Amino acid sequence: MEYLQYGFIQRALIAGCFVGLLCSCLGLMLVLRRLSLIGDGLAHVTFGSVAIGMVFGIYPLYVSIPVVMLSSLGILKLTEKARIYGDAAIGVVSSLGIAGGVILASVAGGFNVDLFSYLFGNILAVSDTEVVISIVLSLLVMLLIYLYYQEIFSVTFDEEFARASGIKTGNINSMLVLLAAVTVVLAMNVVGIMLVSALLILPAVTALQLARSFRNAMVIAALTGVCSVAVGIFASLMLNLPAGAAIVMMNLFFFLTALTGKILIAKFD
Amino acid sequence: MSTAVIAVENLCFQYQAVEVLTDISIEINAGDYVGLVGPNGSGKTTLVRAILGVVRSATGKVALFGRALEQFQDWHKVGYLPQKLGGFNPNFPATVREVVSLGLIARKSFPRRPDRNDQRAVDRALERLDIANIGQKLIGELSGGQQQRVLIARAIVSDPELIILDEPTAALDPETREHFFSILQDLNRDSRVTMILVTHDIGTIGRYANKLLYIDRKIIFYGGFDEFCRSENMTAMFGGGAQHIICHRHTL
């Protein structure tokens, strides 16, 4: 508990828990829509956008949010207009992000320590401004999920029926990928670009092992996401491990526990 | 003069340069029970989807309850059962009640939260389909027939004035199928709910529907059963045996 008196740990816990909550709720929708890897694809784009920010001397978060949001819409449009599957569209956009990032980093004089901190995350170094941005954007995204819960649920479950219910499914799909874009950029500070998709996918697949309703799945995913971040941060401090990787390992631990529990229950039921 | 529930005018639809529907014009009136039949790939599902705006028609006009499809807002008047049972993710963690309540979204105003009246409507729909006992089960845990019943309950839960069902009985056992058709018949007869039933089961449709729409990319026949049974063109189209089955069942 003595760790809690340090400002940098307080900031890490607050920002991390908000982002963890956000990732887990949105991740559940993405996993169920079979868009699990959109987080990975957008994370690669984030790499490119961070490189743009560094080359032009702009705070990377300010570049990343619009660039990644545009890319997320690009993935959606590629899927709709070019008649290619979602995973292929993600592959196209993510490779563009990585290639662009590498070229920009090379032009700017090669990779440096800053770029690596974005790749692997450094939540313990999160600033007051980043905490405020994380809280505000997380609350905004959560509010949108709350307000459009029924539409998102309907579109996620059965898009054709949702369309025949008068739901503007195109708008809901756009909203989902835009929220995913904001979430990925926020999660970059928590676990780094390389591990963002774990923060989106693992709480969701943990919830899917245990949930007995959609609402129930949201709650389990949210608890898993928040607990993983909190326990992961403390574990990283106590065991002197990288925070991002510790958070992901906690997520993996929860998933394996849930999976084992489900298998055992099924066996003895 | 009463307004047609569905009015389709010169509807054409192309998919990747292939003409799937050609110059379809029909009117379906309140209380009609239309059997939509045709061979595989004849455009039955596409027609239904174009009528509901699920696919955008390339040309032509569609109006629902007297309003152009683009301006139509009263989606709670329409109940729909899509064709594919596998259209949803079987691992989706939704209970039967949650799935059925999706059928009420169209009548809710933003943010569309269900209330007690909605819960009662869900109860009624579950009881009507004899699935009240599985309300808390996950949809993925059910058999194909049970899942189909849940989706039928979702289609009728909002007490729609028009119900469109695309091959609804494919996964149902004979007993459930009979029960299902009797529910539709009650809705059609007692509440004058307009029905469109897409099916390959021409024997059954002859027994329940009062109009037949036979398409094969274009309309081959649209009219009442009496006219259909007398038509020599239809004898040539269906073969005497199939036409006989439809007409025989219709007169039962």
Interface residues (C-beta under 8 A of the other chain):
Chain A: L32 R34 Y146 L147 Y148 Y149 Q150 E151 F153 S154 T156 F157 D158 E160 F161 A162 R163 A164 S165 G166 I167 A207 L208 A211 R212 S213 F214 R215 N216 A217
Chain B: R49 L52 G53 V54 F72 Q73 W75 V78 Y80 P82 G87 F88 N89 N91 F92 P93 A94 T95 E98 V99 L102 G103 I105 A106 K108 F110 P111 R112 R113 P114 Q136 L138 R154
